[in-house]
Amino acid sequence: MKLTGATIPDAIVARVSERRGAIHCYDVLDPARTALVVIDLQHAFMNAAVGHAVCPAALAIVPAVNRLAAAVRETGGGVFWVQMTHDERCLEEWSVAHQMSSPAMRDKRIAALSEGTLGHQLWPGLELRPEDEIVKKYRYSAFLPGTCELPTRLRARGFDTVLITGTVTNVCCESSARRQYDEFSHDHGQRRQRRRDPGRARRRPHRVLQRLRRCDGYRHDRRTVASGAAGTRRLSARPFGCWRGSCART
């Protein structure tokens, strides 16, 4: 299976198809019940002059996102543009995210994601329409209760299927997709169609550790953790690189 910039090996496609009974779980969508959720395509992640975590790949997917948004509207669905946002509550309620950054990086992030700044604005190349909705989120996931109105708005308009695209694939898009499944699947029958990223099929389990190191915390081996807990050794993070990207097909 060929995607933009990558190929999923036939053996993986066959294994997943056997488990699911088809290549795609949901190969037929009800357009009137489908919403496109576009994550974090803002200057903060696309403009090096003001951004704090710029992902160059995000620029390349803008045309594909616009085409997808147009198709969803034309068939009766809804488009939701999600903006990562910082406010004063985040410093206390999400303090760990700020404690993990240097003071300089923390200040840069706050400046880029605060309302009223250029960094917070959606990318100008996106083709928004009056009927679209703009939603602010205050955590990685757009589906975490109490931190984003997206779930409420989706329910209010009767959407039970979402298409997730935006940036970055392995942070906010993935966090939203996973939380969306937990939030809706058990009591609302909500289905998920996730826009896959070009490199995902090539990743191995160590990539999970890389993502953990980059976004959520540190990775230690069991001996280091045990000695740290016993007070005999200071915990030190092992360095990792991390793949970053944006998800959308052309």
N, C-alpha and C positions, 0 to 999 in steps of 0.2 A: 504494500500500500504506500503510494507516494504522496507526501504532503509538501508544502512549501519549505524547501530547505532541508528535508529529511525523508528517510524511507523507513517505514516500520517493517521489520523482517516478516516474511510470510509465516514463519513458525509461530510468531506471537499472534498474528492475525488469526491463524487457524485455532490456536489454543483458546483465545478469547471468544471466538465465534462458537466454538464447541460448548463452552460454558454458558454463553448467553442464548445460544440458539440462532443468532444472527450477528452480523458485523456490528450493527448499531441497535441498542435496546429500543430506541424510539426513532424509527426511520420515517414515521408519518406524524406530522405535527398538526394540531388544530390551530390555524393562524389566529383566530379570535381569542384564544386562551394562551397565547405565547407572548412573552415579553423579552426584549433585548436589554440586558443590563451591561452597561459600559463602565468599566472600573478605572478611575484615576487617570484619565487622559488629560492631564493638567500641565501647566507650565512647570510645576514643581518636579515633574518626572520627565519633562521633554525639553526644557529650555535651560541650557547650561549657565546662562547669565544669572538666573534666579533660583534654579532648582537645587535641591539638596540630595537627590538620589536619581540622577538623570539616566534614563534607559534609551539609548539611541534606536533600538529596535522598535520602540513605540511610534516613532515618526513614520516608519515604513508601513505600519498597519492602518494608518488613518483612511486611505482610500477604500480598503476592504471593510472597515467599520462603517463608513458612510454608505456603501452599497448594501450592506447587511441591514442597516437601519432603515433605508428606503424600502427594502423588500418587506421588512416586518410591518412598516406602516401601511404599505399598499395592500397587504393581505389582511389588515384589520387588527394587528397586534399593537403593542405599546413599546415605547423606547424610554429607558431610564438612564440618565447620565449621572454617575455617582462621583462625588468629589470627596477626596480625603481631606479632613478638616481638623485643625487644632483650635482648642479653646482652653481657658484657664482650668476647667475641670479635668482636662487630661493630665495636668501636672500632678494631681492628687489621685485621681481614679485610675490612671494608667501610668503610674510613676515608674514602674519597672522599665518601660520603653525609653524613658528619658535618663534613667540611671545608668543604662547600658551604653550611653553615648558620651563622648567628650563634651565639655561645656561649649566648645566652638561648634561642634556638629549639632548639638541640641539647639543652640540659638539659630543656626541656619535652617534647621527643620521647622522650628516654630515660625520663623519669618516666611518660609515658603508656603506653609499650609494655613496660615491665619486668614480669616475672611477679610476681604478688602485689599488683599495683596495680589500682585500679578501672578505669583506662584500658585495661588489658589484657583485662579481662573481656568476654565476649560480651554483646551487648545483651539486656536482660531480656525484651524482647518477642518474642524468637525462641523457637520451640517445639521444643526439643531433646527427643530420645527416648533411652532407654537404649541402643538399638542403633546410634545415631549415633556417629561418631568425631570427636574434636577433634584437630586437627593444628596444630602451631606451625610458622611459617615465619620465616626470618630475612633474607629479601630481598623485593623486590617480587614476584617470581614464586614460586608454590608448586611449581614443577617444576624449579627449578635444583638440579642434583645436589649433595649435600652440605649443603644448607641447609634441606631440608624432607623429611619422610618420606612425603609424599603419594604420589609415584609408586610407591614400594615397597608401600604399603598398597593402592593400587588394583590393582596386579598380583597381590598376594596373594589378593585376593577375586575376581579374574577379571573386573574391569570394563575394558571397552575403549571405552566411550563416556562422555564427561563433559558435563554441563551446568554452565556457569560463570556465577555471579551474584555480587552483592555490591557493594563499593565500593573504590576509585573505578574507574569504567569504563575510563578511559584511562591508568591507571597499573597497579595490581596485577592487575586483572581482565584487561586486555589483555596485560600481561607474562606472566601465567600461561597465557593462551590461546595465545600465540605460542610460548612455550617448550614447552608441552604438545605442540604439533604436532611440533616438532623432536624431542622426547624419545621420542615413542611411534610416530609415523606410519610411520617407516621400518622398524621391526622388530617392532611389536606390533599393527599394524593399528588403532591407536586412532583413534577418530573424535572430532571436536569439534562440539558444538552450542553456539554462544555466544549468550548472552542479549544482544541488541543494546540500545544505549541510545537514548533518544528523539532526541538531537541528532546522532547519528553521520552520518546521511544528508546533513545540511546542511553538514558540514565540508568544507573544501578543503585542498589541500596545505599552506597556511600554518599550519594547525592542528598539523601535525606539528612545525613549528618552535616553536610555542607550547608544545607538550608537552615538547619537548627543553629549552626554556628553563626550564620550571617544575620538571621532575623529574630531568633527567639531566645538564644542563650549560648552557653558554652558546652562543649563536649569533653567529658573526662572519661578515662578508663576507670574500672571498678577499684583498682588499687589506689589511685589518686583520690577518689572520692572517700574511700574508707580511711585513709590516713588523714585527710582533711577533716573528716568528721571526728576523728580521735584527737585532733589538735596537734598532730605531729608533723604536719606538712601543709604548706600553703597551696591552695588550689591554683593551678595556672592553666589558662586556656591553650588548647592545641590549635595551631593555625590551620585554617582551611581556606580554600578559595570558594567561590560560589558562582554557579551559573545563574544568569538573570536574563529574562526575556519578556516578550509580550505575546499574547495569544490572539491570533486571528488568521484565517486563511485568506489568500487572495482569490 
